[in-house]
Amino acid sequence: MKNLKVLHRIKWKQKHQGVTKVGAMVVILRENSHPLHWSLDRIIATHPGDDGIIQIVSVKTANGTIKCAVNFKFISCHI
């Protein structure tokens, strides 16, 4: 288990994160709803931190725009 945590930390310290590209389609995993009610959303902006690593993304949903952390649960959908 300790090795998995180390690998996870290294993964998110890389500057290139393919899932966080502007225009990428994502499904945000909402824990309190059934998977059939999850929506297909689009990343419209990325917000890198001081170190240049993208930490927050703006996502356009059917109900508006939300900002969520990259470690927020979402799945990239390549359409």
C-alpha positions as CSV (number, residue, x, y, z in Angstrom):
1,M,0.0,0.0,0.0
2,K,2.9,2.4,0.8
3,N,4.3,1.9,-2.8
4,L,0.9,2.9,-4.3
5,K,0.9,6.1,-2.4
6,V,4.3,7.0,-3.6
7,L,3.4,6.3,-7.2
8,H,0.2,8.4,-6.9
9,R,2.2,11.3,-5.5
10,I,4.7,11.1,-8.4
11,K,2.0,10.9,-11.0
12,W,0.4,14.2,-10.0
13,K,3.7,16.1,-9.8
14,Q,4.3,15.8,-13.5
15,K,3.6,19.0,-15.5
16,H,1.8,17.2,-18.4
17,Q,-1.6,15.8,-17.4
18,G,-3.5,14.6,-20.5
19,V,-6.9,14.6,-18.9
20,T,-6.7,18.4,-18.1
21,K,-6.6,19.7,-21.6
22,V,-9.1,22.4,-22.6
23,G,-11.9,21.0,-24.6
24,A,-11.6,17.5,-23.1
25,M,-14.9,15.8,-22.4
26,V,-15.2,14.5,-18.8
27,V,-17.8,12.7,-16.7
28,I,-17.8,14.0,-13.1
29,L,-18.4,11.2,-10.6
30,R,-21.1,12.3,-8.2
31,E,-21.0,10.0,-5.2
32,N,-24.6,10.6,-4.1
33,S,-26.3,9.9,-7.5
34,H,-26.7,6.9,-9.8
35,P,-24.2,6.6,-12.6
36,L,-27.0,7.0,-15.1
37,H,-27.5,10.6,-13.8
38,W,-23.9,11.6,-14.3
39,S,-23.5,14.2,-17.0
40,L,-21.0,14.6,-19.9
41,D,-19.2,17.9,-19.3
42,R,-16.4,19.8,-21.0
43,I,-13.2,21.4,-19.5
44,I,-13.3,25.1,-20.6
45,A,-10.2,26.4,-18.7
46,T,-7.3,25.3,-16.7
47,H,-5.8,27.1,-13.7
48,P,-2.1,26.1,-13.0
49,G,-0.6,26.8,-9.6
50,D,2.6,28.7,-8.9
51,D,4.7,25.6,-9.8
52,G,3.0,25.4,-13.3
53,I,1.1,22.2,-12.5
54,I,-2.6,22.4,-13.4
55,Q,-4.5,22.1,-10.1
56,I,-8.0,23.4,-10.9
57,V,-10.1,23.2,-14.0
58,S,-13.3,25.0,-15.0
59,V,-15.9,22.6,-16.3
60,K,-19.0,23.6,-18.3
61,T,-22.0,21.6,-17.2
62,A,-25.6,21.7,-18.3
63,N,-26.4,23.9,-15.3
64,G,-23.5,26.3,-15.6
65,T,-19.8,26.4,-14.9
66,I,-18.0,24.9,-11.9
67,K,-14.4,24.9,-10.7
68,C,-13.0,21.6,-9.3
69,A,-9.6,20.4,-8.3
70,V,-7.8,18.0,-10.6
71,N,-7.9,15.4,-7.8
72,F,-11.7,15.7,-7.9
73,K,-13.1,12.5,-9.4
74,F,-13.7,12.7,-13.1
75,I,-13.1,10.4,-16.1
76,S,-11.8,11.6,-19.4
77,C,-13.9,10.7,-22.3
78,H,-12.2,10.7,-25.7
79,I,-14.9,11.3,-28.3
